[in-house]
Amino acid sequence: MSQFGQMPDGTTVERVILRGGGLTANVLSYGAVIQDLRIDGHDAPLVLGFDTFAPYLTHSPYFGATAGRCANRIRDGHLELDGRSYQLDRNFLGKHLLHGGAAGMGKRIWRFDKVGDDCVTLTITQAAGDMGFPGELTTCVTFSLLPDGILDIRIEAETDAPTLCNIAHHSYFNLGGDTVSDHLLTVDAESYLPVNAELIPTGEVRSVAGTGFDFRNPAPVRRAHPVDHNFCLSRERGPLRPVARLASPASGVAMELRTTEPGLQVYDGAKINVDLPGLSGQTLRAHAGIALEPQVWPDANHHDDFPQAVLRPGEVYQQHTQYIFSKETK
C-alpha cells in the first residue's frame, strides 16, 4: 500500500497494486476506483484513468469508480419509500440524481480492510441522510484477480433502515486502439429502456430487434453511437452468468462479462472530453472507452414493473460480477 495523493482536506488517498491470473490492477481508496488494469502481453491499459490523483477530483467521469449508493439516474432526485418522501441530491443537470449524488460512494474515501497479493477488500459507511437517502448503509467491495484473467468483484451492503441500494462498477474499457468504435460488442438482452432527452427512462421496455441496440450477435460499438441505456438482462437478480462480451479485432484482447444483476448500463463514452492525458498518454476524447455497468434498472423507484433497488434491515445486498480477459496469441 502506498500514498497516491491527497483529498482537499488533507486525507491521504492510498493505492494498492494487485497481481494475479495474468492481470495487474491498481485500486484506490478514493471511490474504490480501479485506477489501472493491465493484462500480460498487452502493453496498453485496459481501462481509462489518470497517472496522478488530482485529475480524479476535477476531470473524471467516474473512471473506474464504484458508483452508489444508487447508481445511474433517479428522476427529479425524488424518492418515495414506505409512504415517506425524500429529496435526494440533484447533481445531474441540476434536476436529477446521478450515481448516488455529488458525494456518492464513488467520490468518497473508503477504508482498506483486507489487503493481499491478489485481492483487496474496501469498506465505506454512509450516514442516514447522506445525499438525502434514508438509512445508514455500510458497503464492502472485494476485488480479486483469479486464474485465467478474471477480475472478480463481490459487493455486499447492509442498512439499518429501508433505503435504496444499487451499486455499479464504472470502469471505461478500451481493449486496443484510440477509440472503442470498432470494438465488437455482444449483449445478451432482448430489450432495452428508451430514455428522454435528459437520459431518464420513459418507462417503456422496448425490443432491441430492428434497432441499433441489437447486440445479440457481435456488432461494432459504433452502430449504436451514442448509447447510454440500460439493457434488460432479466427481471430479477439471479445466478452469475455470462451477459456480454467486448473484443478488439485490432489487439486481439477480449473481455467476457458475467454478473448476477438484472440490468447492464452501456455507455459508449460519447461525452468524454478531457483535456488531459490519461494513463500512458491516453487521449480522452469521445468514445475513448466504453462502460459496461451491471446494476438494477435505472429510476426503478418510479416504475413498479422494473426490478427494484430497495434494501431493508436484515437483508444483505449481494452482487457478484466478473470481467474475464483474454488475448489471442499470434
C-alpha positions, 0 to 999 in steps of 0.5 A: 500500500502506498500514498497516491495523493491527497483529498482537499482536506488533507486525507491521504488517498492510498493505492494498492497494486494487485497481481494475479491470473495474468492481470495487474490492477491498481485500486484506490481508496478514493471511490474504490476506483480501479485506477489501472488494469493491465493484462500480460502481453498487452502493453496498453491499459485496459481501462481509462484513468489518470497517472496522478490523483488530482485529475480524479477530483476535477476531470473524471467521469467516474473512471473506474469508480464504484458508483452508489449508493444508487447508481445511474439516474433517479428522476427529479432526485425524488424518492418515495419509500414506505409512504415517506418522501425524500429529496435526494441530491440533484447533481445531474443537470441540476434536476436529477440524481446521478450515481448516488449524488455529488458525494456518492460512494464513488467520490468518497474515501473508503477504508482498506480492510483486507489487503493481499497479493491478489485481492483487496477488500474496501469498506465505506459507511454512509450516514442516514441522510447522506445525499438525502437517502434514508438509512445508514448503509455500510458497503464492502467491495472485494476485488480479486484477480483469479486464474485465467484473467478474471477480475472478480468483484463481490459487493455486499451492503447492509442498512439499518433502515429501508433505503435504496441500494444499487451499486455499479462498477464504472470502469471505461474499457478500451481493449486496443486502439484510440477509440472503442468504435470498432470494438465488437460488442455482444449483449445478451438482452432482448430489450432495452429502456428508451430514455428522454432527452435528459437520459431518464427512462420513459418507462417503456421496455422496448425490443432491441430487434430492428434497432441499433441496440441489437447486440445479440450477435457481435456488432461494432460499438459504433452502430449504436453511437451514442448509447447510454441505456440500460439493457434488460438482462432479466427481471430479477437478480439471479445466478452469475452468468455470462451477459456480454462480451467486448473484443478488439479485432485490432489487439486481439484482447477480449473481455467476457462479462458475467454478473448476477444483476438484472440490468447492464448500463452501456455507455459508449463514452460519447461525452468524454472530453478531457483535456488531459492525458490519461494513463500512458498518454491516453487521449480522452476524447469521445468514445475513448472507452466504453462502460459496461455497468451491471446494476438494477434498472435505472429510476426503478423507484418510479416504475413498479414493473422494473426490478427494484433497488430497495434494501431493508434491515436484515437483508444483505445486498449481494452482487457478484460480477466478473470481467474475464480477459483474454488475448489471442496469441499470434 
